[in-house]
């Protein structure tokens, strides 16, 4: 898989876009579980809205594509500030 630029993604048919600023990752011997949701400073807790389940092979490919896309983003727009 190659990174897809925003305009290509917007033109893709179907799919629902959801904002996420909260993530959980779990795994077992056969799969990775990725949960996405939203967390707000003025609310207690998080609201999970999407769960993805994938094989370890596809989780590793997702990591590779994300790393490549982040490197391209930083090349185009500058270093991303990390908040902790």
DRENGU-803358 format. One record per residue: residue in three letters; x, y, z of N, C-alpha, C, CB in turn. Coordinates in pm, whole numbers. Glycine has a CB too. Example, Ala and Ser with C-alpha at 12.3 -4.5 7.8 and 13.67 -1.06 7.14 Angstrom:
! DRENGU-803358
{residuo=Ala, nX=1319, nY=-569, nZ=780, caX=1230, caY=-450, caZ=780, cX=1320, cY=-330, cZ=780, cbX=1131, cbY=-447, cbZ=905}
{residuo=Ser, nX=1285, nY=-225, nZ=708, caX=1367, caY=-106, caZ=714, cX=1290, cY=3, cZ=787, cbX=1408, cbY=-60, cbZ=572}
***
This chain:
! DRENGU-803358
{residuo=Unk, nX=84, nY=-119, nZ=0, caX=0, caY=0, caZ=0, cX=87, cY=124, cZ=0, cbX=-95, cbY=0, cbZ=121}
{residuo=Unk, nX=44, nY=223, nZ=-70, caX=115, caY=351, caZ=-74, cX=31, cY=455, cZ=-2, cbX=145, cbY=394, cbZ=-221}
{residuo=Unk, nX=95, nY=556, nZ=56, caX=18, caY=663, caZ=118, cX=-71, cY=730, cZ=13, cbX=111, cbY=767, cbZ=183}
{residuo=Unk, nX=-187, nY=772, nZ=57, caX=-281, caY=840, caZ=-31, cX=-295, cY=984, cZ=15, cbX=-419, cbY=768, cbZ=-32}
{residuo=Unk, nX=-282, nY=1075, nZ=-77, caX=-298, caY=1215, caZ=-42, cX=-445, cY=1246, cZ=-19, cbX=-241, cbY=1306, cbZ=-152}
{residuo=Unk, nX=-471, nY=1351, nZ=57, caX=-605, caY=1388, caZ=100, cX=-704, cY=1398, cZ=-15, cbX=-601, cbY=1517, cbZ=173}
{residuo=Unk, nX=-665, nY=1460, nZ=-126, caX=-760, caY=1477, caZ=-235, cX=-800, cY=1343, cZ=-295, cbX=-702, cbY=1567, cbZ=-343}
{residuo=Unk, nX=-710, nY=1246, nZ=-299, caX=-745, caY=1113, caZ=-349, cX=-840, cY=1044, cZ=-252, cbX=-618, cbY=1028, cbZ=-370}
{residuo=Unk, nX=-818, nY=1061, nZ=-124, caX=-903, caY=1000, caZ=-23, cX=-1044, cY=1059, cZ=-27, cbX=-842, cbY=1017, cbZ=116}
{residuo=Unk, nX=-1055, nY=1190, nZ=-43, caX=-1185, caY=1256, caZ=-49, cX=-1266, cY=1210, cZ=-168, cbX=-1168, cbY=1407, cbZ=-54}
{residuo=Unk, nX=-1200, nY=1173, nZ=-278, caX=-1270, caY=1130, caZ=-398, cX=-1312, cY=983, cZ=-393, cbX=-1183, cbY=1153, cbZ=-518}
{residuo=Unk, nX=-1265, nY=910, nZ=-294, caX=-1298, caY=768, caZ=-284, cX=-1448, cY=752, cZ=-256, cbX=-1214, cbY=699, cbZ=-173}
{residuo=Unk, nX=-1508, nY=654, nZ=-317, caX=-1652, caY=631, caZ=-299, cX=-1678, cY=567, cZ=-163, cbX=-1708, cbY=541, cbZ=-412}
{residuo=Unk, nX=-1786, nY=610, nZ=-100, caX=-1831, caY=549, caZ=25, cX=-1743, cY=584, cZ=142, cbX=-1836, cbY=402, cbZ=10}
{residuo=Unk, nX=-1773, nY=523, nZ=255, caX=-1695, caY=545, caZ=375, cX=-1742, cY=665, cZ=454, cbX=-1551, cbY=561, cbZ=340}
{residuo=Unk, nX=-1736, nY=652, nZ=583, caX=-1778, caY=759, caZ=674, cX=-1654, cY=817, cZ=739, cbX=-1878, cbY=707, cbZ=780}
{residuo=Unk, nX=-1643, nY=947, nZ=745, caX=-1530, caY=1013, caZ=809, cX=-1565, cY=1043, cZ=954, cbX=-1490, cbY=1143, cbZ=733}
{residuo=Unk, nX=-1478, nY=1005, nZ=1046, caX=-1497, caY=1032, caZ=1188, cX=-1367, cY=1088, cZ=1243, cbX=-1540, cbY=904, cbZ=1266}
{residuo=Unk, nX=-1375, nY=1191, nZ=1326, caX=-1259, caY=1250, caZ=1390, cX=-1221, cY=1165, cZ=1511, cbX=-1286, cbY=1398, cbZ=1430}
{residuo=Unk, nX=-1092, nY=1144, nZ=1533, caX=-1046, caY=1069, caZ=1649, cX=-926, cY=1138, cZ=1712, cbX=-1011, cbY=924, cbZ=1610}
{residuo=Unk, nX=-930, nY=1154, nZ=1844, caX=-815, caY=1205, caZ=1918, cX=-785, cY=1116, cZ=2038, cbX=-840, cbY=1351, cbZ=1963}
{residuo=Unk, nX=-849, nY=999, nZ=2041, caX=-828, caY=900, caZ=2146, cX=-818, cY=764, cZ=2080, cbX=-945, cbY=904, cbZ=2252}
{residuo=Unk, nX=-718, nY=686, nZ=2123, caX=-692, caY=556, caZ=2059, cX=-659, cY=452, cZ=2165, cbX=-577, cbY=568, cbZ=1957}
{residuo=Unk, nX=-702, nY=331, nZ=2140, caX=-663, caY=216, caZ=2222, cX=-619, cY=105, cZ=2127, cbX=-780, cbY=169, cbZ=2315}
{residuo=Unk, nX=-518, nY=30, nZ=2168, caX=-468, caY=-81, caZ=2087, cX=-462, cY=-205, cZ=2174, cbX=-328, cbY=-49, cbZ=2026}
{residuo=Unk, nX=-513, nY=-313, nZ=2122, caX=-504, caY=-442, caZ=2189, cX=-462, cY=-547, cZ=2087, cbX=-640, cbY=-479, cbZ=2256}
{residuo=Unk, nX=-425, nY=-661, nZ=2136, caX=-386, caY=-769, caZ=2045, cX=-395, cY=-903, cZ=2115, cbX=-243, cbY=-746, cbZ=1992}
{residuo=Unk, nX=-402, nY=-1007, nZ=2034, caX=-390, caY=-1144, caZ=2081, cX=-300, cY=-1216, cZ=1980, cbX=-532, cbY=-1215, cbZ=2095}
{residuo=Unk, nX=-294, nY=-1345, nZ=1986, caX=-203, caY=-1419, caZ=1899, cX=-239, cY=-1407, cZ=1751, cbX=-201, cbY=-1565, cbZ=1938}
{residuo=Unk, nX=-364, nY=-1371, nZ=1720, caX=-411, caY=-1374, caZ=1582, cX=-446, cY=-1239, cZ=1522, cbX=-529, cbY=-1460, cbZ=1574}
{residuo=Unk, nX=-469, nY=-1137, nZ=1605, caX=-516, caY=-1011, caZ=1550, cX=-481, cY=-891, cZ=1638, cbX=-664, cbY=-1016, cbZ=1528}
{residuo=Unk, nX=-481, nY=-776, nZ=1575, caX=-469, caY=-648, caZ=1646, cX=-606, cY=-583, cZ=1646, cbX=-361, cbY=-555, cbZ=1580}
{residuo=Unk, nX=-639, nY=-518, nZ=1757, caX=-765, caY=-446, caZ=1770, cX=-733, cY=-299, cZ=1793, cbX=-852, cbY=-504, cbZ=1886}
{residuo=Unk, nX=-782, nY=-213, nZ=1706, caX=-759, caY=-70, caZ=1716, cX=-894, cY=-3, cZ=1742, cbX=-692, cbY=-13, cbZ=1586}
{residuo=Unk, nX=-902, nY=74, nZ=1849, caX=-1025, caY=146, caZ=1883, cX=-998, cY=295, cZ=1872, cbX=-1075, cbY=109, cbZ=2027}
{residuo=Unk, nX=-1091, nY=367, nZ=1810, caX=-1079, caY=510, caZ=1788, cX=-1197, cY=580, cZ=1852, cbX=-1071, cbY=543, cbZ=1636}
{residuo=Unk, nX=-1171, nY=698, nZ=1908, caX=-1280, caY=772, caZ=1969, cX=-1241, cY=916, cZ=1991, cbX=-1320, cbY=709, cbZ=2100}
{residuo=Unk, nX=-1323, nY=982, nZ=2074, caX=-1300, caY=1123, caZ=2104, cX=-1295, cY=1142, cZ=2254, cbX=-1411, cbY=1211, cbZ=2042}
{residuo=Unk, nX=-1205, nY=1230, nZ=2295, caX=-1189, caY=1268, caZ=2434, cX=-1194, cY=1419, cZ=2441, cbX=-1055, cbY=1212, cbZ=2494}
{residuo=Unk, nX=-1269, nY=1472, nZ=2536, caX=-1284, caY=1616, caZ=2550, cX=-1239, cY=1657, cZ=2690, cbX=-1430, cbY=1660, cbZ=2524}
{residuo=Unk, nX=-1173, nY=1771, nZ=2700, caX=-1121, caY=1819, caZ=2828, cX=-1233, cY=1844, cZ=2927, cbX=-1041, cbY=1946, cbZ=2808}
{residuo=Unk, nX=-1349, nY=1888, nZ=2881, caX=-1457, caY=1923, caZ=2973, cX=-1552, cY=1807, cZ=3002, cbX=-1536, cbY=2037, cbZ=2916}
{residuo=Unk, nX=-1523, nY=1687, nZ=2951, caX=-1605, caY=1568, caZ=2978, cX=-1516, cY=1460, cZ=3037, cbX=-1676, cbY=1518, cbZ=2850}
{residuo=Unk, nX=-1571, nY=1385, nZ=3129, caX=-1497, caY=1271, caZ=3182, cX=-1513, cY=1152, cZ=3087, cbX=-1544, cbY=1234, cbZ=3325}
{residuo=Unk, nX=-1406, nY=1079, nZ=3070, caX=-1412, caY=959, caZ=2988, cX=-1398, cY=987, cZ=2841, cbX=-1538, cbY=887, cbZ=3013}
{residuo=Unk, nX=-1398, nY=880, nZ=2766, caX=-1383, caY=885, caZ=2622, cX=-1505, cY=821, cZ=2558, cbX=-1253, cbY=815, cbZ=2576}
{residuo=Unk, nX=-1532, nY=861, nZ=2436, caX=-1640, caY=800, caZ=2359, cX=-1578, cY=728, cZ=2240, cbX=-1744, cbY=907, cbZ=2313}
{residuo=Unk, nX=-1574, nY=595, nZ=2248, caX=-1521, caY=516, caZ=2137, cX=-1627, cY=506, cZ=2030, cbX=-1475, cbY=375, cbZ=2185}
{residuo=Unk, nX=-1588, nY=520, nZ=1903, caX=-1686, caY=514, caZ=1796, cX=-1652, cY=415, cZ=1684, cbX=-1704, cbY=649, cbZ=1737}
{residuo=Unk, nX=-1527, nY=372, nZ=1675, caX=-1488, caY=283, caZ=1565, cX=-1387, cY=181, cZ=1616, cbX=-1429, cbY=364, cbZ=1447}
{residuo=Unk, nX=-1404, nY=58, nZ=1573, caX=-1310, caY=-49, caZ=1607, cX=-1266, cY=-118, cZ=1480, cbX=-1372, cbY=-150, cbZ=1706}
{residuo=Unk, nX=-1135, nY=-134, nZ=1463, caX=-1081, caY=-208, caZ=1350, cX=-1009, cY=-333, cZ=1402, cbX=-984, cbY=-119, cbZ=1266}
{residuo=Unk, nX=-1028, nY=-441, nZ=1332, caX=-961, caY=-566, caZ=1367, cX=-883, cY=-610, cZ=1244, cbX=-1064, cbY=-678, cbZ=1413}
{residuo=Unk, nX=-755, nY=-642, nZ=1264, caX=-672, caY=-682, caZ=1150, cX=-566, cY=-783, cZ=1195, cbX=-605, cbY=-560, cbZ=1085}
{residuo=Unk, nX=-512, nY=-853, nZ=1097, caX=-407, caY=-949, caZ=1126, cX=-278, cY=-874, cZ=1162, cbX=-383, cbY=-1045, cbZ=1005}
{residuo=Unk, nX=-185, nY=-940, nZ=1233, caX=-57, caY=-875, caZ=1263, cX=16, cY=-828, cZ=1137, cbX=33, cbY=-971, cbZ=1341}
{residuo=Unk, nX=5, nY=-902, nZ=1028, caX=70, caY=-863, caZ=903, cX=14, cY=-729, cZ=854, cbX=50, cbY=-973, cbZ=796}
{residuo=Unk, nX=-117, nY=-711, nZ=859, caX=-176, caY=-585, caZ=813, cX=-152, cY=-472, cZ=913, cbX=-326, cbY=-602, cbZ=790}
{residuo=Unk, nX=-143, nY=-504, nZ=1042, caX=-108, caY=-401, caZ=1141, cX=32, cY=-347, cZ=1113, cbX=-116, cbY=-459, cbZ=1285}
{residuo=Unk, nX=124, nY=-435, nZ=1078, caX=260, caY=-392, caZ=1046, cX=261, cY=-308, cZ=919, cbX=353, cbY=-513, cbZ=1031}
{residuo=Unk, nX=181, nY=-346, nZ=821, caX=171, caY=-268, caZ=697, cX=109, cY=-131, cZ=725, cbX=87, cbY=-344, cbZ=591}
{residuo=Unk, nX=10, nY=-125, nZ=811, caX=-49, caY=3, caZ=850, cX=56, cY=93, cZ=915, cbX=-168, cbY=-19, cbZ=946}
{residuo=Unk, nX=137, nY=36, nZ=1003, caX=245, caY=112, caZ=1066, cX=343, cY=166, cZ=961, cbX=319, cbY=24, cbZ=1168}
{residuo=Unk, nX=377, nY=84, nZ=865, caX=470, caY=127, caZ=759, cX=411, cY=243, cZ=680, cbX=503, cbY=9, cbZ=664}
{residuo=Unk, nX=284, nY=232, nZ=642, caX=219, caY=337, caZ=563, cX=205, cY=464, cZ=646, cbX=81, cbY=290, cbZ=514}
{residuo=Unk, nX=172, nY=453, nZ=773, caX=163, caY=572, caZ=858, cX=298, cY=640, cZ=874, cbX=108, cbY=534, cbZ=996}
{residuo=Unk, nX=403, nY=561, nZ=896, caX=538, caY=619, caZ=908, cX=578, cY=690, cZ=780, cbX=640, cbY=509, cbZ=940}
{residuo=Unk, nX=550, nY=632, nZ=665, caX=583, caY=694, caZ=538, cX=503, cY=823, cZ=518, cbX=557, cbY=596, cbZ=422}
{residuo=Unk, nX=376, nY=820, nZ=552, caX=291, caY=939, caZ=537, cX=334, cY=1050, cZ=633, cbX=145, cbY=904, cbZ=561}
{residuo=Unk, nX=371, nY=1015, nZ=755, caX=418, caY=1116, caZ=851, cX=548, cY=1180, cZ=803, cbX=438, cbY=1053, cbZ=989}
{residuo=Unk, nX=637, nY=1100, nZ=749, caX=763, caY=1155, caZ=696, cX=736, cY=1251, cZ=581, cbX=857, cbY=1041, cbZ=649}
{residuo=Unk, nX=643, nY=1216, nZ=492, caX=608, caY=1304, caZ=381, cX=541, cY=1432, cZ=432, cbX=516, cbY=1232, cbZ=282}
{residuo=Unk, nX=453, nY=1419, nZ=531, caX=387, caY=1536, caZ=589, cX=489, cY=1632, cZ=648, cbX=286, cbY=1492, cbZ=698}
{residuo=Unk, nX=583, nY=1577, nZ=727, caX=686, caY=1662, caZ=789, cX=778, cY=1725, cZ=685, cbX=768, cbY=1581, cbZ=890}
{residuo=Unk, nX=803, nY=1655, nZ=577, caX=881, caY=1712, caZ=468, cX=807, cY=1832, cZ=406, cbX=910, cbY=1605, cbZ=360}
{residuo=Unk, nX=676, nY=1818, nZ=390, caX=596, caY=1922, caZ=326, cX=559, cY=2038, cZ=420, cbX=470, cbY=1862, cbZ=271}
{residuo=Unk, nX=534, nY=2008, nZ=549, caX=478, caY=2108, caZ=640, cX=562, cY=2136, cZ=764, cbX=344, cbY=2065, cbZ=682}
{residuo=Unk, nX=669, nY=2062, nZ=786, caX=753, caY=2083, caZ=904, cX=725, cY=1979, cZ=1011, cbX=730, cbY=2223, cbZ=960}
{residuo=Unk, nX=811, nY=1977, nZ=1110, caX=806, caY=1879, caZ=1219, cX=677, cY=1892, cZ=1299, cbX=926, cbY=1896, cbZ=1311}
{residuo=Unk, nX=617, nY=1780, nZ=1330, caX=495, caY=1776, caZ=1409, cX=534, cY=1783, cZ=1556, cbX=412, cbY=1648, cbZ=1380}
{residuo=Unk, nX=476, nY=1877, nZ=1628, caX=501, caY=1892, caZ=1771, cX=431, cY=1779, cZ=1847, cbX=453, cbY=2030, cbZ=1822}
{residuo=Unk, nX=504, nY=1715, nZ=1936, caX=447, caY=1607, caZ=2016, cX=394, cY=1663, cZ=2148, cbX=552, cbY=1497, cbZ=2043}
{residuo=Unk, nX=270, nY=1627, nZ=2181, caX=212, caY=1666, caZ=2310, cX=197, cY=1543, cZ=2395, cbX=75, cbY=1737, cbZ=2290}
{residuo=Unk, nX=234, nY=1555, nZ=2520, caX=221, caY=1442, caZ=2613, cX=167, cY=1487, cZ=2743, cbX=354, cbY=1373, cbZ=2636}
***
